[in-house]
Amino acid sequence: MKQNFTVRQGALDGVEAFLSVAQHRSFRRAAAELGVTPSAISQTVRALEGRVGAALFLRTTRSVGLTEAGERFLSRAKPAFEELVAASEFARKLGERPAGRLRLSVPRAVVPILLEPLIASFCQAYPEVEVEIAASEELVDLAAQGFDAGIRLGQFIAADMVAVRLTQPFPFVVVGSPDYMRQRKRPERIDDLRQHACLRMRRSNGSIAPWSFLDGNKAVEAIVSGPFIAHDYPTLIGAAIQGVGLAQVPGPLTTAPISDGRLQALLKPFAVTLPGIFLYYPGRRQVLPKLRAFIDHVKSRSNVANKTPLYIDDRRTRPRKRG
């Protein structure tokens, strides 16, 4: 049998009054508890009985009792109402202090650079907040998939998001391993990439990303080819270190492998500058204390992520959206 789950408008009106009268067996004591007049309580209960379609109380000049319908209504309405009160109280507490689960959608590459230096101290500072990190390159709908916020490169953030800057702009660099470069002629121009094995990134929409450069004042997108395709930058960097080919990746990810000699930076005069990494969320009025605490924590520890100097620009920004 198909059930109808539609709640009629006003179906909950009067339930609190009914429960108070049922508990005290008195309209007067119920009125005192709820801070209204006995007449108001009586009218509210009569309206509820009218909607239910049955008398809920037996009234005499000396006492108030429950009818059979009232007993049955009480047995189901009381636990349901208590659950509603508990739910409201829980939601209210989430709105008063940092508590609950903080869900963040971030790319894999961001975790070691930005989050690992911050998560331990944040969890210690806010023990009532449970942090959940979903590391994925997919551009998710935060609201539809239940995330409080996301972290992305600025050019991938929609213009209607509130964005908090986490890093300075940085270059998009081409790198290759010393072993690979010993076998190939070092590229000096963008066109020289035709002679090289280029490792490529597949975007979340399924397309292969071209390599982006700046030749003077002219933006250039190069269609490259090579033996390897990945879905995230750490995998591309790992393949480049192993000598599979050249990779174009965000500069901060190459700091360590370049400094220890595992990679070399190439075509530096043609590197484009990316707008940086941002934390973003749907709107200021929807920010619960748990997210505000995380934003403030990032600000207060802006020097922790020493691989990528942090500074915060907590304004509504409109980074360029890119496919």
N, C-alpha and C positions, 0 to 999 in steps of 0.2 A: 504494500500500500504506500503510495507516494505521500510524503509528509510536506506540509506547507510551513516553510521556515520564515515566512514574512512576519515581522513583528509589527502589530498594529500601532499606529501613532497613539501615544499616551498610554500604552499598555502597562507601563511601569509606574504611572502616576498613582499615588495613594498607597503603594505597597509598603513604604516605610511607616506610614500612619497605621495601616492595618497591623503590621508586626508589633508596633509599640502598644496598640490597644490589646492585642492578643497576649502580649507578655504581661501587662499590668492588670488585665481584665478591668480596665477603667479608661473611659474617654478623658476624664479629667486629668489623671496622672500621665497619660500619653501626651496630652496637650502641654502639660508642664515640662515634660522631657523634651519635646520638640520646639517649645517656645512659641506656641500659638494658642488660640482660644479653643475651648471644648467645642464650640459651635463649628469652628473651622475644621477640626478633626472629624466631627460627625458628618459634615458635608462632603469631605474628601472620601471618607469610607463609603458613604451612600453612592457617590459617583463611581467608585471602584466596583461596588456590588452591581451597579447598573451595567457596567461594561462586562463584568463576569457573567451576569445573568442569573445570579443566585444570591440569596441572603447569606452573609458570612458570620454574622453575630446574632445571638439571642439576647435582646435587651429587656431588662425590667427596671423598675425604679430603684432596686437594691443591688442588682448585679449585672454583669456582662459575661456571656458565655459564647462558645463557638458552635455553629451549626456543623453538621457533617461536612457540608461543602467548605465551611471555614476551616475545619480540621485538615481536610485534604489540601486545601489551598496553602495552609500554613506549613504542612510537611514538605512541600516543594518550593514554596516561595522563600522560606527562611534561609535554607542553604544557598539558594541562588543569589539572594540579596547579599548575603555575607560574602560570597565570592566577588560580587560586583564592588562591594566596599573595599575588599582586600586588593582587588585589581586597581582601583582608583588610588589607594594608598601607596601601592608599589609604584605606579606611574608618577604620582606626586613626588615621591622620594627621588626618583630618577631626574626629575626636573629641579631638585633642590641642591643636589651634591653630586660629584663625580662617582657614578656607580653603574653597574650593568656591563653589558658586552659592547666593546668598541670594535667594529668591523671595518677593516681597511683593505681596499683593493689596490695592489701595487705591482709594478713589474719586478721580475726576479732580480734584476740588476740593482734596484734601489735598496733592497734589503740589507746587504752588507755595507753599503756606503752610508746610508742615512739612518736606517732603523736599528740595526744592531747596536750602535753606540748609545741609543736613546731608550730602547725598550726596557732594559733592566732597571734603570733609574726611574723610569715612569711607573713601572709596576710596583716598585718599592714605595714611591711617593703616593700612589693611589691604589691601595690594596683592594678596594672594592670594585675596581674596573678590571674586567677580563678582556685582554687584547687578543683579537683574532686577525691574522694577516693572511689574505688570499693572494699568493704570488702568481700572477698570470699576466701575459702580454695582452690579453683580450681587453678591449675598451668596453667596460660594462656600464649598464644603466644602474647608477647607484641606488636610486629609490626602488626600482623594480626588483632588484636583487638583494635588497636589505642591507646595503653598506652605509655606514655613517659618513665615510669620506673615501677619497681615492688619492693616489699620488701618481702623477704622470708628467711627461715632458709637456711644456707649455703649449706647443702647437697642436696637441691632441685634445685639449680641454675645450669644451663648448663654451660659447660666449656668455651663456646665462648662469654659469657657475660662479660662486665666490671662490677666488683663488688666493692662496697664501704662498708667497715665494719661499722656497726652501734653499735654493742655490743661486749663485750668480750665473749669468749666461756662460756657456762654455763651447769650445770648438767640437765639431764633428770630424774626427780624424781618421786617416787611413794608416793602418799599421801592418807590418809584416815581420816575420821572425828572421833572425840573422841567417839561419839555415836556408830558408826560402830565398833570401836576397843573394846568397852566394851562388845560386843557380840561375838567377835572372838579372837582367839589366835594371838598375834602379829607375823607376818612373820619374820623369822630370815634368811632364805635361799630362793633362787629363787624357789626351788621346793615347798616351803610352799604355793605358790600362788595357787596351785591346790585346796586348801581348802578355797579359798576366791572368793567372787564375784568381778570380774575385769571388769571395764568399758573400752570399746574399741572404737578406732577411725577408721572410714571408710575413706580411702584415696580418693583423687579425681579420681583415676582410678577405683574405685569400690571395691578394695580389703580391707580386714581388716588388720590393721597394727599389727604385733606382738609386744610384749614388748621387749625392748632391754636392755641388761645388760653387765657388764664387770666383769667376775669372774677371778680375778688375771689378767693375760694378755690375757685371752680368751674372745672373744666376744660371747655372748649368746643371742639367740632370743627365747623367750618363747611364746608358743601359749597358750593364756589364754582364759577363758570363763566367762560369767557373764550376767546379765539381761538387760544391757543397751549398746547401740551403738550410737555414735554421730559423727558429721561431722566436729566439731571444738573443740578446747581446752577449751574455756570458758564454753561451755555446759557440757563438762566432769567435769570440776572443780565444777560447780554448782551442778551436781548430786552427786559428792563425798562429798561436804559440807552437802548435805541433807541426807547422810548416805546410799546411794544406793549401794556403793561399793568402791573399791580402784581405783585410776586413775594414769596413768603415763603421766606426762605433763612437759613442759619446766619449769625449776626452777624459772625464774623471775615471772611467773604467780602465783606462790604460796607464794611469799614473804608476802603479806598482810594477806591472810587467815591463814598462819602458825603463824605469829606474833600476831594475835588477838585470836588465839586458835581454830579457826574453822577447821583447818586441822593439821595433824601430818605427819612429813616426815618419811618414812619407807625404809628399805633396802638401806640405804645410802652408805654402803661399796661397793655396786654393781652398783652404778649409773654410766652411761656412760656420757661423756662430748660431748655436741653438739658444732659445730664450731661457733655458734652465728648467729645473724641476719644481713643480708646484704641488702642494696639497690643496684639494678642491672639494667643495661640498655644495649641496643644492641652494641653501639660502640662510641668511643670518638668523631669521626668526625660528628656524628649525634646529638650531645648534643646542644640543643638550650639554649639561655641565661636563660630561665625560669627554666630549670632543673639544670643548673650550679648554679643558684642563690639558689635553694633549697638545693643542696649538700653543698654549702658554708655556708648556714644558719645552717644546722645541725652541721657542724664543729664548727661554732662560738658559738653555744649554747650546746656544748657537755655535760655540767653538768646539763642541765635542767631535763632530764629524770632520776631522782635520784633512781628510782626503778631498773633500769638497767644501770650502768655506761657506757657511750658511749666513744668510741674512734674510730678514723677514719683511715682506711688504703685504700687510694684511689689509688689502683694499680689493674692491671689486675690479678685477682686471679682465681684459678681453683679449687673451692670446689668440693668435691666428689659428683657426681650425684647419686641419689638414687631413686628407683621407688616409 
